Amino acid sequence: MHPDLTERILQHLDAVDKVDTLELATQFNVDHQKVVGALKSIQAHGDLVNAETATQKTLGLTDEGQSVVENGSHEAIVYGLVPAEGIPQAALMAAGGANAKVGFSKAMSQGWILLDKSVNPPLIRRKVDHIVDNVKEQLLLVVSGRAQLSARDVTDYKKRKLLQETTTKSFVLSKGPEFSTTLTKLETDLTMDMLTSGLWQQLKFKAYNFDALGATPTRGHLHPLLKVRTEFRQIFLEMGFSEMPTNNYVESSFWNFDALFQPQQHPARDAHDTFFINHPAQSHKFPQEYLQRVKAVHSKGGYGSLGYGYDWKLSEAQKNLLRTHTTAVSARMLFKLANQEGGFKPAKYFSIDKVFRNETLDATHLAEFHQVEGVIADVGLTLGDLIGTLYEFFRKLGITQLEFKPAYNPYTEPSMEIFCYHPGLAKWIEVGNSGVFRPEMLLPMGLPENVNVIAWGLSLERPTMIKYGINNIRDLVGPKVDLKMVEEGPICRLDHV
């Protein structure tokens, strides 16, 4: 059984003055890196050996060079394709394959072939009866280790990608001041017994590696939704928006539906679409004057509208629910804006927060998700202002190809669905909804008649899934989330400008 590799190196060095680690690798028939590793172990025990760095450059064949050794050089192949009666140049190039151009040029410069223009069409003919393939011969010498190539040949063959130069780093070893053929185990801990007995003075201790990295401490990681949310929030702030408070997940039906001019018989108010709260089941605090104006515009109309013409019930408006959209928050903010001291002032609001719908769970739907909403209130805003703002907002998201499709919303008129072109999917996909809030919603709040409000909203989950390559929304949110994905997910950088 062979002794340990470190001891074999020391024993060999005991018999010689110097030795290269490459020679040791050949002599011991082991990989050179194992010899270098054993050397590092020896050096950790003190100044047993001196090691000087040495570099050695060697030439080796590339895959193309190996092909030349097996089949001949490109110029020799081209020469061999020229028959005694000659051949048109186009036919020769076609027969020569991918390297015909190089081979033809080299064969011409070597004087092996010529272009005979005395015939029509011109032909390529052999200029000599016999050739010596020096390129192949020299590459064979490289393989055998007997090559003595000139610097010019080496440069030429490297340029033709026939040869590659490899630099090997090794160490020349010699005996150090503490040389020994055996290794003494280094102590790693200083104990109380060593100190009391004085034994520590006779022992060798392993040096501390102060450059070694410690164990990576465990830490929290931002979820991909939070990373994308941060980017969205930054874009809104860059555009001069103020963030709305969205900490009220439980809303009354009044703010979630009635204030938005959504009728009480609308299907969205059904328990199949909305999560209603059992305790407390109802809200009782409302701005009474505003509530009466909302009741009137629903049941009798007003402000130029016929309304819905039904018996509006307070009991329906009082029902508590998990908010189905953050537009309920926008309604509260617009009412506050309309009744602030000093009169109306233009405002730009945004919110990014969670909403709840009684959805059937599948790969693209959850019962809770995030809504990204932007709202602008100002005098004389038009549909053109909405479209221009949307182009600017989505440009900052890195989306420049937009299309708009007319749609219906109870609280906006006109309304538009927003589509963008997805290059990866090679199709147009819906990314959001938008519109101009109806007068039946705004005027009961107390906003001036010449004030219009434009708004838009989109999902936070959909762009996050696209950004991080997630196909199933349940892999992004919920108990099936892979925590490794959360830990290793890169920082979100949208291509906005």
C-alpha positions in Angstrom: 0.0 0.0 0.0 1.4 3.4 -1.0 2.1 5.9 1.8 0.1 9.1 1.9 0.8 11.4 -1.1 2.2 14.1 1.1 4.7 11.7 2.6 5.6 10.3 -0.9 6.4 13.9 -2.0 8.6 14.5 1.1 10.4 11.2 0.7 11.1 11.9 -3.0 12.4 15.4 -2.2 14.7 13.9 0.5 16.6 12.2 -2.3 16.9 15.2 -4.7 17.6 18.8 -4.5 14.7 20.1 -6.6 11.7 18.6 -8.3 8.8 20.0 -10.4 5.2 19.1 -9.3 4.5 18.1 -13.0 7.3 15.5 -12.8 5.9 14.2 -9.6 2.4 13.9 -11.1 3.9 11.9 -14.0 6.0 9.7 -11.7 3.2 9.0 -9.2 0.7 8.6 -12.0 -1.8 11.0 -10.4 -3.5 14.2 -11.4 -1.4 17.3 -11.1 -4.0 19.1 -9.1 -3.8 16.3 -6.4 -0.1 16.9 -6.1 -0.7 20.7 -5.7 -3.4 19.9 -3.1 -0.9 17.7 -1.2 1.7 20.5 -1.4 -0.8 22.9 0.2 -1.2 20.4 3.1 2.5 20.3 3.5 2.8 24.1 3.6 0.1 24.3 6.3 2.6 22.4 8.6 5.3 25.0 8.4 8.4 25.7 6.3 9.0 22.1 5.3 9.4 22.9 1.6 10.1 25.9 -0.5 7.8 26.2 -3.6 8.6 28.5 -6.5 6.0 29.1 -9.2 6.8 28.0 -12.7 4.8 28.2 -15.9 5.1 26.0 -18.9 3.5 26.7 -22.3 2.6 23.7 -24.5 1.0 23.5 -28.0 -1.9 21.2 -28.6 -4.3 20.5 -31.5 -7.7 22.0 -31.8 -10.6 19.9 -33.1 -9.9 21.4 -36.5 -6.2 20.6 -36.2 -7.1 17.0 -35.3 -9.2 16.9 -38.5 -6.2 18.0 -40.5 -4.0 15.3 -39.0 -6.6 12.7 -40.0 -7.7 14.0 -43.4 -5.0 16.4 -44.6 -4.8 20.2 -44.7 -7.5 22.3 -46.4 -5.1 23.2 -49.2 -4.2 19.5 -49.8 -7.9 18.6 -49.9 -8.6 21.3 -52.5 -5.6 20.2 -54.5 -6.9 16.6 -54.4 -10.3 17.7 -55.8 -8.7 19.2 -58.9 -8.8 16.5 -61.8 -6.2 16.4 -64.5 -8.6 18.0 -67.0 -9.4 20.9 -64.6 -12.6 22.0 -62.8 -14.7 25.2 -62.7 -14.0 27.3 -59.6 -17.6 27.2 -58.5 -17.7 23.4 -58.7 -14.4 23.2 -56.8 -15.7 25.5 -54.0 -18.9 23.5 -53.7 -17.0 20.2 -53.5 -14.5 21.5 -50.9 -17.1 22.2 -48.2 -16.9 24.7 -45.4 -13.1 25.2 -45.6 -12.8 25.4 -49.4 -12.2 29.1 -49.4 -9.2 28.8 -47.0 -7.9 25.8 -48.9 -8.2 27.4 -52.3 -6.4 30.6 -51.1 -3.6 28.5 -49.5 -3.2 26.2 -52.5 -3.0 29.2 -54.8 -0.3 30.9 -52.7 1.7 27.6 -52.5 1.7 27.5 -56.3 -0.1 24.1 -56.4 -3.0 25.2 -58.6 -3.7 27.9 -61.2 -6.7 29.6 -62.9 -6.6 28.9 -66.6 -8.4 31.7 -68.4 -7.6 30.5 -71.9 -10.8 28.4 -71.9 -14.3 29.5 -71.4 -15.4 29.1 -68.7 -12.1 29.4 -66.9 -10.9 26.2 -65.2 -8.8 25.5 -62.1 -5.9 23.2 -63.1 -3.0 21.6 -61.2 0.2 23.5 -61.5 2.4 20.7 -60.0 2.2 17.0 -60.3 3.0 16.2 -56.7 2.7 18.1 -53.3 4.0 17.6 -49.8 1.4 18.4 -47.1 3.8 20.3 -44.7 0.9 21.4 -42.5 -0.2 17.9 -41.8 3.4 16.8 -41.2 4.1 19.5 -38.8 0.9 18.9 -36.8 1.9 15.2 -36.6 5.2 16.3 -35.0 3.2 18.4 -32.5 1.2 15.3 -31.5 4.4 13.3 -31.1 6.0 16.1 -29.0 8.9 16.5 -31.5 7.7 19.7 -33.1 10.1 22.5 -33.6 7.9 25.1 -35.2 9.0 28.6 -36.1 7.2 31.5 -34.4 5.7 32.4 -37.8 4.3 28.9 -38.2 2.8 28.9 -34.7 1.2 32.3 -35.3 -0.2 31.1 -38.6 -1.6 27.8 -37.3 -3.1 29.5 -34.3 -4.8 32.1 -36.6 -6.1 29.2 -38.6 -7.4 27.6 -35.4 -5.3 24.5 -35.9 -3.2 24.9 -32.8 -4.0 26.2 -29.3 -1.4 27.2 -26.6 -2.0 26.0 -23.1 -0.2 27.5 -20.1 0.4 25.1 -17.2 1.2 26.5 -13.7 3.4 24.2 -11.5 5.7 24.5 -8.5 9.5 23.7 -8.2 10.0 22.2 -4.8 13.1 22.3 -2.6 13.9 21.5 1.0 12.8 24.2 3.5 14.4 25.1 6.9 12.1 22.8 8.8 12.3 19.9 6.3 11.1 16.5 7.5 10.0 13.3 5.7 7.0 13.0 8.1 4.2 15.4 9.0 3.4 16.3 12.6 -0.3 16.7 13.3 -1.0 20.4 13.9 -3.1 21.2 16.9 -6.2 23.3 16.2 -7.4 24.1 19.8 -5.5 25.5 22.7 -6.8 23.7 25.8 -6.6 24.4 29.5 -4.5 21.3 30.1 -1.9 22.5 27.5 -1.6 25.9 29.3 -1.3 24.4 32.9 1.2 21.8 31.9 3.3 24.0 29.6 2.8 21.4 26.8 1.7 24.2 24.4 5.3 25.4 24.1 6.3 22.1 22.4 3.3 21.7 20.1 2.7 23.1 16.6 -0.6 24.9 16.0 -2.4 25.3 12.8 -2.4 28.9 11.6 -5.6 30.8 11.7 -7.0 31.7 8.2 -8.4 35.2 8.8 -9.4 35.5 5.2 -11.7 32.5 5.3 -15.4 33.2 4.8 -17.6 32.3 7.7 -20.9 30.4 7.4 -23.5 32.4 5.6 -26.0 33.6 8.2 -29.6 32.8 7.5 -31.7 35.8 6.6 -35.0 36.8 5.3 -35.7 37.2 1.6 -38.1 39.4 -0.3 -40.9 37.6 -2.2 -41.0 38.2 -5.9 -44.3 40.0 -5.5 -42.6 42.5 -3.2 -39.7 43.0 -5.6 -42.0 43.8 -8.5 -44.3 45.9 -6.2 -41.2 48.0 -5.3 -40.5 48.7 -8.9 -44.2 49.7 -9.6 -44.2 51.9 -6.6 -41.1 53.7 -7.7 -42.6 54.4 -11.2 -45.7 55.9 -9.6 -43.6 58.1 -7.4 -41.5 59.2 -10.4 -44.7 60.3 -12.1 -45.7 62.5 -9.1 -48.4 60.2 -7.6 -49.2 60.0 -3.9 -49.9 56.7 -2.2 -53.3 56.0 -0.9 -53.8 54.3 2.5 -55.1 50.7 1.8 -55.0 49.1 5.2 -58.8 48.5 5.4 -59.3 45.0 3.9 -62.9 45.0 5.2 -65.2 47.4 3.4 -68.9 48.2 3.5 -70.9 47.5 0.3 -71.6 51.3 0.2 -67.9 52.2 -0.5 -67.2 49.1 -2.5 -70.3 49.2 -4.7 -72.8 52.0 -4.1 -70.4 54.9 -4.1 -69.1 53.6 -7.5 -72.6 53.8 -9.0 -72.8 50.0 -9.1 -76.4 48.9 -8.7 -77.5 46.7 -5.8 -78.8 44.0 -8.2 -75.4 43.8 -9.9 -74.1 40.1 -10.2 -70.8 41.1 -8.5 -72.8 41.5 -5.2 -73.7 37.9 -5.2 -72.1 35.6 -2.6 -70.7 33.5 -5.5 -68.4 36.5 -6.4 -67.9 38.3 -3.1 -66.8 37.3 0.4 -69.3 38.8 2.9 -68.5 39.2 6.6 -70.6 37.5 9.2 -69.3 39.4 12.2 -69.6 42.4 12.2 -72.1 41.9 9.4 -73.0 45.6 8.9 -71.5 49.1 9.0 -73.4 52.0 10.4 -71.2 55.1 10.1 -71.6 56.9 6.7 -71.5 60.5 5.6 -75.3 61.0 5.7 -75.7 63.8 3.2 -73.5 61.9 0.7 -75.4 58.7 1.3 -78.6 60.4 0.5 -77.2 61.8 -2.8 -75.9 58.3 -3.7 -79.4 56.8 -2.9 -81.1 59.4 -5.1 -78.8 59.0 -8.1 -79.3 55.2 -8.0 -83.1 55.2 -7.6 -84.2 58.4 -9.3 -81.2 59.6 -11.3 -79.7 63.1 -11.4 -76.9 65.1 -12.8 -78.3 64.4 -16.3 -78.7 60.7 -15.6 -81.8 58.6 -15.4 -80.2 56.4 -12.7 -81.2 52.7 -12.4 -84.8 53.3 -11.3 -85.0 50.7 -8.4 -85.8 50.8 -4.7 -82.3 51.5 -3.2 -82.0 49.8 0.2 -79.7 50.9 3.1 -79.5 47.3 4.4 -77.7 46.3 1.2 -75.3 49.2 1.4 -74.5 48.3 5.0 -73.2 44.8 4.4 -69.6 44.3 5.2 -67.3 42.4 2.8 -63.7 41.7 1.9 -63.1 44.5 -0.7 -63.2 43.2 -4.3 -61.1 46.1 -5.6 -59.0 49.0 -4.4 -61.3 51.3 -6.3 -63.2 51.4 -3.1 -60.2 53.1 -1.6 -60.1 55.5 -4.5 -63.8 56.4 -3.8 -62.9 57.3 -0.2 -60.0 59.5 -1.3 -62.0 61.3 -4.0 -64.8 62.0 -1.5 -62.1 63.4 0.9 -60.6 65.4 -1.9 -64.0 66.9 -2.8 -64.7 68.0 0.8 -61.3 69.2 1.9 -60.8 72.7 3.3 -59.8 75.3 0.7 -61.8 73.6 -2.1 -60.7 71.2 -4.8 -57.1 70.8 -5.8 -55.8 68.5 -8.6 -54.5 65.2 -7.3 -52.7 62.0 -8.5 -53.2 58.9 -6.4 -52.0 55.3 -6.6 -52.3 52.1 -4.6 -50.9 48.6 -4.7 -52.6 46.2 -2.3 -54.6 43.0 -1.8 -58.2 42.4 -3.0 -60.5 39.4 -2.6 -62.8 37.6 -5.0 -64.7 34.4 -4.6 -62.9 32.8 -7.6 -62.5 29.2 -8.5 -58.8 28.4 -8.0 -56.8 27.4 -11.1 -53.4 28.1 -12.7 -54.2 31.8 -13.2 -56.8 32.7 -10.5 -56.6 33.0 -6.8 -59.2 34.1 -4.2 -56.9 36.9 -3.3 -54.6 38.9 -5.5 -53.1 42.4 -5.8 -54.5 45.3 -7.7 -52.3 48.1 -9.0 -54.4 51.3 -9.4 -53.7 54.9 -10.6 -56.1 57.8 -10.3 -55.8 61.4 -11.6 -58.3 64.1 -10.8 -58.1 67.5 -12.6 -60.1 70.0 -14.5 -61.0 69.2 -18.1 -59.3 65.8 -18.4 -60.2 63.8 -21.5 -59.8 60.4 -23.0 -56.7 61.7 -24.7 -55.2 62.5 -21.4 -55.9 58.9 -20.2 -54.3 57.3 -23.3 -51.3 59.6 -23.1 -50.8 58.9 -19.4 -51.2 55.1 -20.0 -48.5 55.2 -22.7 -46.1 57.0 -20.4 -46.9 54.6 -17.5 -46.4 51.5 -19.5 -43.3 52.9 -21.3 -41.7 53.1 -17.8 -42.6 49.4 -17.4 -40.7 48.6 -20.6 -44.0 48.1 -22.7 -44.3 50.3 -25.8 -46.8 48.4 -28.0 -50.3 49.2 -26.6 -53.8 48.7 -28.0 -57.1 49.7 -26.4 -60.4 48.0 -26.7 -63.8 49.5 -25.7 -65.3 47.9 -22.6 -68.1 48.3 -20.0 -67.7 49.2 -16.4 -70.6 50.5 -14.2 -68.5 53.4 -12.9 -66.5 54.5 -15.9 -67.6 55.9 -19.3 -65.8 55.6 -21.7 -64.0 52.4 -20.5 -61.0 50.7 -22.2 -59.3 47.3 -21.8 -55.5 47.6 -22.2 -53.6 45.1 -24.3 -49.9 44.9 -24.9 -47.8 42.9 -27.3 -45.8 40.1 -25.6 -42.8 39.3 -27.8 -42.1 36.0 -25.9 -45.6 34.7 -26.5 -45.9 36.5 -29.9 -49.4 37.7 -29.2 -51.4 40.5 -27.6 -52.4 40.0 -24.0 -54.7 41.9 -21.7 -52.8 43.8 -19.0 -55.3 46.1 -17.4 -58.5 48.1 -17.5 -59.1 51.9 -17.6 -61.7 54.6 -18.0 -63.1 58.0 -17.1 -65.2 58.0 -13.9 -68.9 58.7 -14.5 -70.5 62.0 -13.3 -73.0 59.8 -11.4 -70.1 58.7 -9.2 -68.2 62.0 -8.9 -70.8 64.7 -8.6 -72.6 63.3 -5.5 -69.2 63.4 -3.8 -69.2 67.2 -4.2 -66.5 67.4 -6.9 -66.9 70.4 -9.3 -68.7 69.7 -12.6 -65.6 70.6 -14.7 -63.4 68.1 -12.9 -62.9 64.7 -14.5 -61.1 61.7 -13.0 -59.2 59.2 -15.1 -58.1 55.8 -13.7 -56.6 52.5 -14.6 -55.7 49.2 -12.9 -53.8 46.0 -13.5 -52.7 42.9 -11.7 -49.4 42.6 -9.8 -49.3 38.9 -10.1 -49.4 38.7 -14.0 -46.3 40.8 -14.6 -44.5 39.0 -11.7 -45.2 35.6 -13.3 -43.9 36.8 -16.7 -40.8 38.4 -15.1 -39.9 35.3 -13.1 -41.0 32.6 -15.6 -43.8 31.2 -13.3 -46.6 29.4 -15.2 -48.9 28.6 -12.2 -50.0 31.4 -9.9 -50.2 28.8 -7.0 -46.4 28.5 -7.3 -46.2 32.2 -6.6 -48.6 32.5 -3.7 -49.8 30.0 -1.1 -48.6 26.8 0.6 -47.0 25.3 -2.6 -44.5 28.2 -2.9 -40.9 26.9 -3.3 -38.9 28.8 -0.7 -35.7 28.1 -2.6 -37.3 30.1 -5.5 -38.0 33.0 -3.1 -34.4 32.9 -1.8 -32.7 32.7 -5.2 -35.0 34.9 -7.2 -33.0 37.8 -8.7 -33.8 41.5 -8.0 -36.5 42.8 -10.2 -35.3 45.3 -12.8 -38.0 46.4 -15.2 -36.7 48.0 -18.4 -38.2 51.4 -17.7 -36.7 54.7 -18.8 
